[in-house]
């Protein structure tokens, strides 16, 4: 009896059929980042010989020469100094040539992928330029952040290291550099005054009223290209569309207000961005960048949203005894930095705030949680601005969640600030309004990760699909070497490739130079690399546990690291849920896999302790699936996980009863 789920790049379950006799893989249409593979579980599959290792030291010359590949005179990869592991990855990708037609033109594919990333970036910059929101250098500003005839408002801020003020050197590092979790405005310098908030909230209410009465036609700019854009005035790719969440795009609100001759809204927003937000972000963030010349980049609003979390509405039809909060799951934004402004008093709602995965870094090492770790003793709270009109700011790429608002109504204004490169006018040295189209390194990495599945969905074979995804994540790592998520996703693509090698039609055509055990080892190395950069991602440890189990099966030997990986994933998800983050399906996959592993060790009592948590989640999962705008396929998959966990729970109970 066996069934297992894991995340492929972003929360992708793999489900082996119980008592099945054939291995029939299939690939479904996927929700932005989801696909499912079904396969048998082979507990006694013999290990093939490994005399042809893919890690041969003499194989230093490979056809996929990342370091030499350039586009428009620029290197495809900003940093190729990843040592032996990156060399192993490149050699492995080169070895795929015998199985994948995609691999025959990797350099050309890399150029094509990066060209598309830059085109998508330029399209989004052009879209932003057509909205009602100003760019940083509009109306007299210069590339050094100085203004001409404008009254700027210096914003003072404090660095937020953790809610309990853990010392910076004990909390988090990014590569070899210290990395703050967030910053927030000091009490003396809010971003918005009380009367300004009233003005904006009135404008939003009028806009929502216009939407509900069909007085407003959808703005043409609300339909963007396929770069993860395509959002409307009513919905956004940024928010988790479930009961209790409402939103409005700032650009649409400004445009509507202007049409109603309420020009004070336009003036207020321009002042907010040009004289407060942009100067602050340039000083606190952009001026400190070392991989670019800050003066060559102009800040702009990639998108901005008014978001209302209504806990009263979210709790309608809630299961008795359950608190259904209105919030956001753990995610990353696509911009450069995200500015979160509080619009109403903490006295008007319960819960809420922004939880950062990195807040747990003082508790969890790259080796996982301590043996006697007690998640019930963890005292970590989401971060919030100091008060109404104040702001919390963080790198958009840092994984975070909108912690659930359990009571009342919470209103925020979120501004996603991005950066665009500008050409200089050769005659007078002034900045032109035409972007070069080159995305900054951090945005390239983010787009490579987020678009990999969509870009690779039309590949002619599953091997080409996996090779395509590997290339996306390899390129992302080249741009941001310490991107743990990219290492995680690269490892997942390799783990999937191992699974694919088990299919007779693929395995029989496999060149002798690729051994399944070697693929697993490389996948695990990528996961371990990821744990050094993102040690608090519960999905990562779940997937590491599965890879270690596969390797243990190949070698027919036990591995204590498997249990530690699953336990770490379990603890992280448990803590996140306690804090108020929606980790639903991710947690349920871990519960199932952890329980399955313990049951295979004949630890049925331990398995029951883990699996028993699934029963309390079943009813709420049914209700939440009705309220969430995820794909029906994803909701069905989640229900299947819960049913399988309940089945395993019954099996374990029956074994104890014997």
C-alpha positions in Angstrom: 0.0 0.0 0.0 1.6 3.2 -1.1 0.9 6.7 -2.2 3.0 9.8 -2.3 2.6 13.5 -3.2 5.2 16.1 -3.9 5.6 19.6 -5.3 7.1 19.9 -8.8 8.4 23.4 -8.9 5.4 24.9 -7.1 3.2 22.5 -5.1 2.9 19.7 -7.6 1.5 16.5 -6.3 2.6 13.1 -7.6 0.2 10.3 -6.8 1.1 6.6 -7.2 -2.0 4.4 -7.6 -2.7 2.0 -4.8 -2.6 -1.7 -5.9 -2.2 -0.7 -9.6 -0.5 -3.0 -11.9 0.5 -0.7 -14.7 2.4 2.6 -14.9 0.4 5.1 -16.9 1.8 8.6 -16.8 -0.3 11.5 -17.7 0.1 15.3 -17.7 -2.9 17.4 -17.1 -3.6 21.0 -18.1 -2.1 23.0 -15.3 -3.2 25.8 -13.1 -0.4 28.5 -13.4 2.1 26.1 -11.8 0.4 22.8 -11.3 0.7 19.5 -13.1 0.1 15.9 -11.9 2.0 12.8 -12.8 0.5 9.4 -11.9 2.8 6.4 -11.5 3.3 3.1 -9.6 5.4 2.9 -6.5 8.2 0.4 -6.8 9.3 -0.6 -3.3 11.6 -3.4 -4.6 12.7 -2.1 -7.9 16.3 -3.3 -8.5 19.0 -0.7 -8.6 20.8 -0.5 -12.0 24.5 -0.3 -12.2 26.2 3.1 -12.1 29.4 2.4 -14.0 28.6 5.2 -16.4 28.3 8.1 -14.0 26.9 11.4 -15.2 29.4 13.1 -13.0 32.5 12.0 -14.9 35.3 14.5 -14.1 36.7 14.3 -17.6 33.5 15.5 -19.1 34.4 19.1 -18.7 33.6 20.2 -22.3 29.8 20.2 -22.8 27.8 21.5 -25.7 25.7 23.7 -23.4 28.3 26.4 -22.7 26.5 28.8 -20.4 29.5 31.0 -19.8 30.0 31.6 -23.5 26.4 32.2 -24.4 25.5 35.8 -24.9 22.5 37.9 -26.0 22.8 41.3 -27.4 26.5 41.3 -26.3 25.5 40.5 -22.7 26.2 37.2 -20.9 23.1 35.1 -20.4 24.2 34.4 -16.9 25.3 37.1 -14.5 27.2 34.6 -12.3 28.4 31.1 -13.2 30.7 30.7 -10.2 28.6 27.9 -8.6 31.5 25.4 -8.3 31.2 21.7 -8.7 27.4 21.4 -8.3 26.7 23.8 -11.2 29.2 21.9 -13.3 27.4 18.7 -12.5 24.1 20.3 -13.5 25.5 21.5 -16.8 27.0 18.1 -17.6 23.7 16.4 -16.8 21.8 18.7 -19.1 24.3 18.0 -21.8 23.7 14.2 -21.2 20.0 14.7 -22.0 20.8 15.2 -25.7 20.3 11.5 -26.4 16.7 11.7 -25.1 15.6 15.2 -25.8 15.4 17.1 -29.1 15.2 20.2 -27.0 18.7 19.7 -25.8 20.1 19.8 -29.3 19.7 23.6 -29.4 20.1 24.7 -25.8 22.1 27.9 -26.5 19.5 29.1 -29.0 16.7 28.1 -26.6 18.4 30.1 -23.8 18.5 33.2 -26.0 14.9 32.7 -27.0 13.8 32.3 -23.4 15.6 35.4 -22.2 14.4 37.4 -25.2 10.8 36.5 -24.2 11.5 37.5 -20.6 12.7 40.9 -21.7 9.8 41.3 -24.1 7.4 40.5 -21.3 9.1 43.0 -19.1 8.9 45.7 -21.7 5.2 45.0 -22.4 4.5 45.4 -18.7 6.5 48.7 -18.6 4.6 50.0 -21.6 1.3 48.9 -19.9 2.3 50.8 -16.8 3.2 53.8 -18.9 -0.3 53.9 -20.3 -2.0 53.9 -16.9 -2.8 57.0 -14.7 0.2 56.4 -12.4 3.4 58.4 -12.8 6.9 57.0 -13.3 9.7 58.2 -10.9 11.3 60.7 -13.4 8.0 62.2 -14.5 7.5 65.9 -13.7 11.1 67.0 -13.1 12.9 64.2 -11.4 16.4 63.1 -12.5 18.2 59.8 -12.5 20.0 60.5 -9.3 16.7 60.8 -7.5 16.9 64.6 -7.1 13.9 66.7 -8.0 13.4 70.0 -9.8 10.9 72.2 -8.1 9.3 69.4 -6.1 8.7 69.2 -2.4 9.7 65.8 -1.3 8.8 64.3 2.1 11.8 62.5 3.7 10.5 59.2 5.1 12.3 57.7 8.0 12.2 54.0 8.7 13.3 51.3 11.0 14.7 47.9 9.9 12.5 45.0 11.1 14.6 42.0 11.9 12.0 39.8 13.6 9.0 40.5 15.7 11.0 39.7 18.8 13.9 41.8 17.8 16.4 39.0 17.2 19.9 40.3 16.4 20.5 40.6 12.7 23.5 38.2 12.6 21.3 35.6 14.3 18.4 35.9 12.0 19.0 35.8 8.3 21.7 36.3 5.7 21.4 36.4 2.0 24.4 34.8 0.5 27.3 36.4 2.4 25.4 39.6 3.0 23.0 40.5 5.8 19.4 40.6 4.6 16.7 42.4 6.5 13.2 41.0 6.6 11.4 44.3 6.1 11.5 48.0 6.9 8.6 50.2 8.2 8.0 53.9 8.6 8.8 55.5 11.9 6.0 57.0 14.0 7.0 60.5 12.9 6.7 60.0 9.2 3.6 58.1 8.0 3.2 57.8 4.2 -0.4 59.0 4.3 -2.2 61.5 6.6 -5.7 60.8 8.0 -7.5 63.2 5.5 -5.6 61.6 2.6 -6.8 58.1 3.6 -10.4 59.3 3.8 -10.0 60.8 0.3 -8.7 57.5 -1.1 -11.1 55.3 0.6 -14.0 57.4 -0.6 -12.7 57.1 -4.1 -12.5 53.3 -3.8 -16.0 53.0 -2.4 -17.4 55.0 -5.3 -15.4 52.9 -7.8 -16.7 49.6 -6.2 -20.2 51.1 -6.3 -19.7 51.9 -10.0 -18.6 48.3 -10.7 -21.5 46.8 -8.9 -24.0 48.9 -10.8 -22.2 48.4 -14.2 -21.4 52.1 -14.5 -17.8 51.3 -15.2 -16.5 49.6 -18.3 -13.4 47.5 -18.0 -10.3 49.4 -18.8 -8.4 48.2 -21.8 -5.2 48.3 -19.8 -6.7 45.7 -17.4 -6.1 43.0 -19.9 -2.4 42.4 -20.2 -0.2 39.9 -21.9 0.4 36.4 -20.7 3.4 37.2 -18.5 1.3 36.4 -15.5 -0.6 39.6 -16.2 -4.1 39.2 -17.6 -6.0 40.7 -14.6 -9.1 42.8 -14.7 -10.5 45.6 -12.6 -12.3 43.0 -10.5 -9.5 40.5 -10.0 -5.7 40.3 -9.8 -3.0 37.7 -10.0 -1.7 39.0 -6.7 -4.7 38.1 -4.5 -6.2 34.8 -3.4 -9.7 35.1 -4.7 -11.9 33.7 -2.0 -14.8 34.9 0.0 -13.9 37.9 2.1 -11.3 39.4 -0.3 -12.1 42.5 -2.4 -9.8 44.6 -4.4 -9.5 47.6 -6.8 -6.5 48.6 -8.9 -5.2 52.1 -7.9 -4.9 53.0 -11.6 -8.5 52.2 -12.3 -9.6 54.1 -9.2 -7.7 57.2 -10.3 -9.0 57.0 -13.8 -12.6 56.7 -12.6 -12.2 59.5 -10.1 -10.8 61.7 -12.8 -13.8 60.9 -15.0 -16.0 62.0 -12.1 -14.1 65.3 -11.9 -12.5 64.4 -8.6 -9.1 65.6 -9.6 -7.9 65.7 -6.0 -7.4 61.9 -6.1 -5.0 62.2 -9.1 -3.1 64.9 -7.3 -2.9 62.9 -4.1 -1.6 59.8 -5.8 0.9 61.7 -7.8 2.2 63.3 -4.7 2.3 60.0 -2.8 4.4 58.3 -5.5 6.6 61.1 -6.7 7.4 62.8 -3.5 7.2 60.0 -0.9 7.3 56.4 -2.2 9.9 56.7 -5.0 12.5 58.8 -3.2 12.1 56.5 -0.1 12.5 53.3 -2.1 15.5 54.7 -4.1 17.3 55.7 -0.9 16.4 52.6 1.2 16.8 49.9 -1.6 17.8 50.8 -5.1 20.8 53.0 -4.2 22.3 50.0 -2.4 22.1 47.6 -5.3 25.6 46.4 -6.4 24.7 44.3 -9.5 23.3 47.3 -11.4 24.0 51.1 -11.7 21.1 52.5 -9.8 21.1 55.8 -11.8 20.3 53.8 -15.0 17.0 52.5 -13.6 13.7 54.3 -13.0 11.2 53.2 -10.5 7.6 52.7 -11.5 4.4 51.1 -10.3 4.0 47.6 -11.7 0.6 47.4 -10.1 -1.1 48.8 -7.0 -4.2 47.4 -5.2 -6.6 48.4 -2.6 -7.3 45.2 -0.7 -10.1 44.6 1.7 -10.0 41.5 4.0 -13.6 41.0 5.4 -13.5 38.3 8.0 -17.2 38.6 8.6 -17.9 37.6 5.0 -15.2 35.0 5.0 -16.8 33.2 7.9 -20.2 32.9 6.3 -21.1 29.2 6.1 -17.9 28.3 8.0 -17.9 24.9 9.7 -19.0 25.1 13.3 -16.0 25.8 15.5 -13.8 26.8 12.6 -12.3 30.3 12.1 -12.0 31.0 8.4 -9.9 34.1 8.0 -9.5 36.3 5.0 -5.9 36.4 3.8 -3.3 35.4 1.3 -1.3 32.1 1.1 2.5 32.1 1.1 3.7 33.6 -2.2 6.2 35.9 -3.9 5.4 39.1 -5.9 6.9 39.9 -9.3 8.0 43.4 -8.6 11.2 44.8 -6.9 9.7 45.9 -3.5 6.2 45.8 -2.1 4.8 48.7 -0.1 2.0 47.8 2.3 0.1 50.8 3.7 -2.4 50.3 6.6 -5.6 52.2 5.9 -7.6 51.4 9.1 -7.0 51.0 12.8 -6.0 47.7 14.3 -9.0 48.2 16.6 -11.2 47.4 13.6 -10.0 43.9 12.9 -8.4 40.9 14.6 -5.4 39.1 13.1 -3.9 40.2 9.8 -0.4 41.4 9.1 2.3 40.1 6.8 4.2 36.9 7.8 7.6 36.3 6.2 9.0 32.8 5.8 12.3 34.3 6.9 10.9 35.0 10.4 11.5 31.4 11.1 15.2 31.3 10.2 16.4 31.7 13.7 14.5 28.5 14.6 15.3 26.2 11.6 18.8 25.5 10.3 19.7 24.1 6.9 19.6 20.6 8.5 16.0 21.0 9.5 14.4 21.3 12.9 16.0 20.1 16.1 15.1 16.6 17.2 13.1 17.9 20.2 11.6 20.9 18.5 8.2 22.0 19.9 6.2 24.0 17.4 3.7 24.8 20.1 6.3 26.9 21.8 7.1 29.1 18.8 6.1 32.7 19.4 6.3 34.4 16.0 3.7 37.0 14.9 3.0 38.6 11.5 4.5 42.0 11.0 2.4 45.2 10.7 2.9 48.9 10.1 3.0 51.0 13.2 -0.4 52.4 12.6 -2.9 54.0 10.2 -1.1 55.6 7.2 2.2 53.8 8.0 3.9 51.3 5.7 5.7 48.1 5.8 8.1 47.4 2.9 10.0 44.3 1.7 11.6 42.7 -1.3 8.9 41.4 -3.5 10.9 38.2 -4.0 10.8 37.3 -0.3 8.2 34.6 0.3 5.4 36.0 2.5 1.7 35.6 3.3 -1.2 37.9 4.2 -1.9 36.4 7.6 -5.6 35.7 8.1 -7.9 38.4 9.4 -10.2 36.5 11.7 -12.5 39.4 12.8 -13.7 42.7 11.4 -12.4 44.3 8.2 -8.8 45.1 7.3 -8.1 47.6 4.5 -4.6 48.1 2.9 -3.1 49.7 -0.1 -0.3 47.7 -1.7 2.1 49.3 -4.2 4.2 46.9 -6.2 7.3 49.0 -7.2 9.4 47.8 -10.1 12.4 49.2 -12.1 12.9 49.8 -15.8 16.2 50.7 -17.6 16.1 53.9 -19.6 18.1 55.1 -22.6 19.9 58.4 -22.3 19.3 61.1 -25.0 22.7 61.4 -26.7 22.2 65.1 -27.4 21.7 66.6 -24.0 22.2 63.7 -21.7 18.6 63.8 -20.4 16.7 60.6 -19.8 14.4 59.4 -22.6 11.0 57.9 -22.0 11.8 54.7 -24.0 12.8 51.7 -22.0 15.6 49.5 -23.2 13.5 46.5 -22.6 16.1 44.8 -20.5 14.7 43.4 -17.3 16.8 43.7 -14.1 18.5 40.5 -12.9 16.0 39.9 -10.0 13.0 40.3 -12.3 14.6 38.0 -14.9 15.0 35.3 -12.3 11.4 35.7 -11.0 9.9 35.6 -14.5 12.0 32.5 -15.4 10.7 30.6 -12.5 7.1 31.7 -12.8 6.8 31.1 -16.5 8.7 27.9 -16.8 5.7 25.6 -16.9 3.7 27.7 -19.2 6.6 28.2 -21.6 7.4 24.5 -21.6 3.8 23.3 -21.9 3.9 22.9 -25.7 7.1 20.8 -25.7 6.7 17.7 -27.9 7.6 15.1 -25.2 7.7 14.9 -21.4 11.5 14.7 -21.6 11.6 17.9 -23.6 9.2 19.5 -21.1 11.5 18.7 -18.2 14.6 19.8 -20.1 12.9 23.1 -20.9 12.1 23.6 -17.2 15.6 22.7 -16.1 16.9 25.4 -18.5 14.6 28.0 -17.1 15.7 27.4 -13.5 19.4 27.1 -14.5 19.1 30.5 -16.1 17.4 31.9 -13.0 20.2 30.6 -10.8 22.7 32.2 -13.2 21.0 35.6 -12.5 20.5 35.2 -8.8 22.9 32.5 -7.5 21.4 32.5 -4.0 17.8 31.9 -5.2 16.9 28.9 -3.1 13.6 28.5 -4.9 15.3 28.2 -8.3 17.5 25.5 -6.9 14.5 23.8 -5.4 12.6 23.9 -8.7 15.7 22.6 -10.6 15.9 19.7 -8.2 12.2 19.0 -8.7 12.6 18.8 -12.5 15.4 16.3 -12.0 13.3 14.3 -9.6 10.5 14.2 -12.1 13.0 13.1 -14.7 14.0 10.2 -12.5 10.3 9.2 -12.2 10.0 9.4 -16.0 13.0 7.1 -16.4 11.0 4.4 -14.7 8.5 4.3 -17.7 9.5 1.5 -20.1 9.1 3.5 -23.2 11.5 6.2 -21.8 13.8 4.0 -19.9 14.5 1.6 -22.8 15.7 4.6 -24.9 17.8 6.0 -22.1 21.5 6.3 -23.1 23.7 4.3 -20.8 25.4 7.4 -19.6 22.3 8.5 -17.5 21.7 6.4 -14.4 18.7 6.9 -12.2 20.6 6.8 -9.0 22.9 9.5 -10.2 19.9 11.7 -11.2 18.5 11.3 -7.7 21.8 12.2 -6.1 22.0 15.4 -8.2 18.4 16.2 -7.4 19.2 15.8 -3.6 22.2 18.0 -4.0 20.1 20.8 -5.5 17.6 20.4 -2.7 20.4 20.6 -0.1 21.7 23.8 -1.9 18.2 25.2 -1.6 18.0 24.6 2.1 21.0 26.8 2.6 19.2 29.8 1.0 15.5 29.0 1.8 15.6 26.9 5.0 12.0 27.7 5.9 10.1 26.4 2.9 8.0 23.5 4.0 7.5 22.4 0.4 11.2 22.0 0.0 11.6 19.5 2.8 8.6 17.4 1.7 10.2 17.1 -1.7 13.6 16.4 -0.2 12.1 13.6 1.8 10.6 12.0 -1.3 13.9 12.2 -3.2 15.7 10.6 -0.2 13.1 7.8 -0.1 13.6 7.1 -3.8 17.4 6.9 -3.2 16.9 4.7 -0.2 14.8 2.3 -2.3 17.5 2.2 -5.0 20.2 1.3 -2.4 17.9 -0.9 -0.3 19.1 0.8 2.8 17.4 3.1 5.4 18.2 6.8 5.8 17.4 8.7 8.9 17.4 11.9 6.8 14.0 11.0 5.4 12.2 11.3 8.7 14.0 14.5 9.5 13.0 16.1 6.2 9.3 15.1 6.6 9.3 16.3 10.2 10.8 19.6 9.2 8.2 20.1 6.6 5.5 19.1 9.0 6.7 21.6 11.7 7.1 24.5 9.3 3.6 24.1 7.9 2.2 23.6 11.4 3.8 26.8 12.6 2.7 28.7 9.5 -0.9 27.6 10.0 -0.8 28.5 13.7 0.4 32.0 12.7 -2.6 32.4 10.4 -1.2 31.4 6.9 -3.2 29.3 4.6 -0.9 26.3 3.9 -3.9 23.9 3.2 -2.9 21.5 0.4 0.8 21.8 1.1 0.4 20.7 4.7 -1.9 17.9 3.7 0.6 16.5 1.2 3.2 16.5 4.0 0.9 14.8 6.4 0.2 12.1 3.9 3.9 11.5 3.0 5.1 11.7 6.6 2.4 9.3 7.7 3.2 6.9 4.8 6.9 6.9 5.7 6.2 6.1 9.3 3.8 3.3 8.4 6.4 1.8 6.1 8.7 1.7 9.1 5.9 -0.1 11.0 5.6 2.9 13.3 1.8 2.8 13.1 1.2 4.8 16.3 3.5 7.6 15.0 1.7 7.5 11.7 -1.6 7.8 13.4 -0.5 10.9 15.4 0.4 12.6 12.1 -2.5 11.4 10.0 -5.1 12.1 12.6 -4.8 15.8 11.8 -6.3 15.2 8.4 -9.8 14.5 9.7 -10.2 18.0 11.1 -9.1 19.4 7.8 -11.5 17.5 5.5 -14.6 19.5 6.2 -12.9 22.9 6.0 -11.2 21.8 2.8 -14.5 21.1 1.2 -15.8 24.5 2.2 -12.7 26.4 1.2 -12.6 24.8 -2.2 -16.0 26.3 -2.9 -14.8 29.8 -2.0 -11.4 29.8 -3.7 -10.9 30.6 -7.3 -8.3 27.9 -7.8 -8.8 25.4 -10.7 -11.3 22.6 -10.2 -8.5 20.2 -10.9 -6.5 21.6 -8.0 -9.5 21.3 -5.6 -10.2 17.7 -6.8 -6.5 16.9 -6.2 -6.7 18.2 -2.7 -9.7 16.2 -1.9 -8.0 13.1 -3.3 -5.0 13.7 -1.0 -7.3 13.9 2.0 -9.2 10.8 1.1 -6.0 8.9 0.7 -4.7 10.1 4.0 -7.9 9.0 5.7 -7.6 5.6 4.0 -4.0 5.2 5.3 -5.2 6.3 8.7 -7.7 3.5 8.8 -5.1 1.0 7.6 -2.7 2.0 10.4 -5.5 1.7 13.0 -6.3 -1.8 11.7 -2.7 -2.8 12.1 -2.6 -1.8 15.7 -5.9 -3.6 16.4 -4.5 -6.9 15.2 
